[in-house]
Amino acid sequence: MLLSMVGVSLVFAFQSFYPSFIGPISNVLPAACAAAACLSALSCMRRYGFSLRLNFEAVWFLFALGTGMWAFAEGTWAVYYFAFKVAVPYPSVADVFYVGGYIPVIAALLGYLDTFHAALTKQRLGLAVVVIGAAVALALAFVVPVELGQDLSVLNFLTDMLYPVLDLVLLSLTVLSLGIFVGGAIAKWWVLFGIGSTLYVIGDELFLYQIANGTYYNGGIDDLVFLLGYLSFALAFYAHRKEF
């Protein structure tokens, strides 16, 4: 997985040698990497079983469902690009699955927090609140003003506002979970999941910023950030399986 991360980074780093191919490549790789994350989550789900009656079985079903929806969203974006010749399908049907993927992932994180919240000390909670506050401040300072400065349709405005809210919820729950598990027996996979969540949120906000400024293109740095985020999720789920 780490070799895959290095490989996709090199593909994007040397895109000047094959500029006509980086667009198609950047539309194929995200679906593949998101699918890898989904398959990795499914392998954890198999370890716990497929019944939804117990907490961890439901949690891993939700992780698999969320990453699967993101994989479907990336595939839908690719269909727009290849079949309908729409270079930047935003907002589109793909966003239904991008947004939908957040819900089960957030629910899975809530399941973990509900089970282990008593282990969150006041010191770690305070640090988590500081980190979350800094993330909110950055979004309000750099992303939201650019989006609000545009003359948008109602659909565009709602979509533009929905993503930052979901990103902040995802990041907040991840930070709170790290506050519980860092230093513990299953810390490794949570650190990797935190890296994946952070990369996903950065890629999302960077995409919105570039769309607002008209600077987004297929094969840009934010596409690479998304790829690394998906691979980090896949690696995190693999690490969890090994830790248990």
C-alpha positions in Angstrom: 0.0 0.0 0.0 2.9 2.4 0.8 4.4 1.5 -2.6 1.1 2.4 -4.2 1.1 5.7 -2.5 4.6 6.4 -3.8 3.6 5.2 -7.2 0.6 7.4 -7.6 2.6 10.4 -6.3 5.2 9.8 -9.0 2.5 9.5 -11.7 1.2 13.0 -10.7 4.7 14.5 -10.2 5.8 13.6 -13.7 2.6 14.5 -15.5 4.3 17.1 -17.7 5.7 14.2 -19.7 2.2 12.9 -20.6 -0.2 15.8 -20.2 -2.8 14.3 -22.4 -3.0 11.2 -20.2 -3.1 12.6 -16.8 -6.8 13.6 -17.1 -8.0 10.0 -17.9 -5.5 8.6 -15.3 -6.9 10.9 -12.6 -10.4 9.7 -13.3 -9.6 6.0 -13.2 -7.3 5.8 -10.1 -9.7 7.4 -7.6 -12.4 4.7 -8.2 -9.7 2.0 -7.9 -8.2 3.4 -4.7 -11.7 4.0 -3.1 -12.6 0.4 -4.0 -9.4 -0.8 -2.3 -10.5 1.0 0.9 -14.0 -0.6 0.7 -12.5 -4.1 0.2 -10.2 -3.5 3.1 -13.1 -2.5 5.3 -15.1 -5.6 4.1 -12.2 -7.8 5.2 -12.6 -6.4 8.7 -16.3 -6.9 8.5 -15.7 -10.6 7.6 -13.6 -10.9 10.8 -16.4 -9.6 13.0 -19.2 -11.3 11.0 -22.1 -10.1 9.0 -24.7 -9.7 11.7 -25.7 -6.1 12.4 -26.9 -6.9 16.0 -23.5 -6.3 17.7 -21.8 -2.9 17.7 -18.5 -3.7 16.0 -20.3 -5.8 13.3 -22.5 -2.8 12.5 -19.5 -0.4 12.7 -17.5 -2.3 10.1 -20.6 -2.6 7.9 -20.9 1.1 8.0 -17.2 1.7 7.2 -17.6 -0.6 4.2 -20.8 1.0 3.1 -19.4 4.5 3.3 -16.2 3.8 1.4 -18.2 1.8 -1.1 -20.4 4.8 -1.7 -17.3 6.9 -2.3 -16.0 4.3 -4.7 -19.3 4.5 -6.6 -19.1 8.3 -6.5 -15.7 8.2 -8.1 -16.9 5.7 -10.7 -19.9 8.0 -11.5 -17.5 11.0 -11.9 -15.5 8.9 -14.3 -18.6 8.0 -16.3 -19.4 11.7 -16.7 -15.8 12.3 -17.8 -15.4 9.4 -20.3 -19.0 8.8 -21.5 -20.6 12.3 -21.4 -17.4 14.3 -22.0 -18.1 16.5 -18.9 -14.7 17.4 -17.5 -15.9 18.7 -14.1 -19.3 17.2 -13.2 -20.0 19.4 -10.2 -22.6 19.4 -8.8 -23.9 16.2 -10.3 -25.3 12.7 -9.5 -21.8 11.8 -8.2 -22.3 14.3 -5.3 -25.2 12.2 -4.1 -22.9 9.4 -3.5 -20.0 11.5 -2.2 -22.3 13.1 0.4 -24.0 9.8 1.1 -20.7 8.2 1.9 -20.1 10.5 4.8 -23.2 9.4 6.6 -22.3 5.7 7.3 -18.6 6.7 8.0 -19.7 9.3 10.5 -22.2 6.8 12.0 -19.3 4.2 12.4 -17.2 6.8 14.2 -20.1 7.6 16.5 -20.4 3.8 17.2 -16.8 3.7 18.4 -17.2 6.9 20.5 -20.3 5.6 22.1 -18.4 2.4 23.2 -15.2 4.0 24.4 -16.0 7.6 25.2 -15.3 7.0 28.9 -11.6 6.6 28.1 -11.4 10.2 26.8 -9.5 12.2 29.5 -10.1 15.9 30.1 -6.6 16.8 28.9 -7.1 14.9 25.6 -10.6 16.3 25.2 -9.2 19.9 25.6 -6.5 19.2 23.0 -9.1 17.8 20.6 -11.3 20.9 21.1 -8.4 23.1 20.2 -7.6 21.1 17.0 -11.3 21.1 16.0 -11.5 24.9 16.7 -8.5 25.5 14.5 -10.0 23.5 11.6 -13.3 25.4 11.9 -11.4 28.7 11.9 -9.4 27.7 8.8 -12.6 26.8 6.9 -14.3 30.0 7.9 -11.3 32.1 7.0 -10.3 30.6 3.7 -12.9 28.4 2.1 -16.4 29.6 3.1 -15.7 33.3 2.1 -14.6 32.3 -1.4 -17.7 30.2 -1.9 -20.0 32.8 -0.5 -18.4 35.4 -2.8 -19.8 33.8 -5.9 -23.2 34.2 -7.6 -24.4 30.7 -7.1 -27.6 28.8 -7.9 -29.5 27.4 -4.9 -28.2 23.9 -5.7 -24.6 25.0 -6.0 -24.8 27.0 -2.7 -26.3 24.1 -0.8 -23.7 21.7 -2.1 -20.9 24.1 -1.4 -22.0 24.5 2.2 -22.8 20.9 2.8 -19.3 19.6 2.1 -17.5 21.8 4.7 -20.1 20.9 7.4 -19.6 17.2 6.7 -15.8 17.5 6.5 -15.7 19.3 9.9 -18.0 16.6 11.5 -15.8 13.8 10.0 -12.6 15.5 11.2 -14.0 16.3 14.6 -15.1 12.7 15.3 -11.7 11.5 14.0 -9.8 13.8 16.4 -12.0 12.8 19.3 -11.4 9.1 18.5 -7.6 9.7 18.3 -7.9 11.3 21.7 -9.2 8.0 23.0 -7.0 5.5 21.2 -3.6 7.1 20.7 -1.1 5.4 22.9 -3.3 2.3 23.3 -3.2 -1.2 22.0 -5.0 -0.3 18.7 -3.4 3.1 18.1 -1.8 2.3 14.8 -4.9 1.9 12.7 -6.5 5.0 14.3 -3.5 7.1 13.4 -3.6 5.9 9.8 -7.4 6.5 9.7 -6.7 10.0 11.0 -4.3 10.6 8.2 -6.8 9.4 5.7 -9.6 11.6 7.1 -7.3 14.6 7.2 -6.2 14.0 3.6 -9.8 13.5 2.5 -10.9 16.7 4.1 -8.0 18.7 2.7 -8.7 17.3 -0.8 -12.4 18.2 -0.5 -11.8 21.8 0.7 -9.0 22.3 -1.9 -11.4 21.1 -4.6 -14.1 23.6 -3.5 -11.6 26.4 -3.3 -10.3 25.6 -6.8 -13.8 25.3 -8.2 -14.7 28.7 -6.7 -11.6 30.3 -8.3 -12.0 28.4 -11.6 -8.6 26.8 -11.3 -9.5 23.1 -10.9 -8.4 20.6 -13.5 -8.3 16.8 -13.7 -4.9 15.7 -12.5 -4.3 18.5 -10.1 -2.8 18.2 -6.6 -6.2 17.8 -5.0 -6.8 14.6 -7.0 -3.6 13.2 -5.6 -4.6 14.2 -2.1 -7.8 12.2 -2.5 -5.9 9.2 -3.8 -3.6 9.2 -0.8 -6.6 9.6 1.5 -8.3 6.5 0.1 -5.1 4.5 0.3 -4.6 5.6 3.9 -8.1 4.4 4.7 -7.3 1.0 3.1 -4.0 0.8 5.0 -5.8 1.7 8.2 -8.4 -1.0 7.9 -5.6 -3.5 7.0 -3.7 -2.5 10.1 -6.8 -2.9 12.3 -7.2 -6.4 11.0 -3.6 -7.2 12.0 -3.9 -5.5 15.4 -6.8 -7.8 16.2 
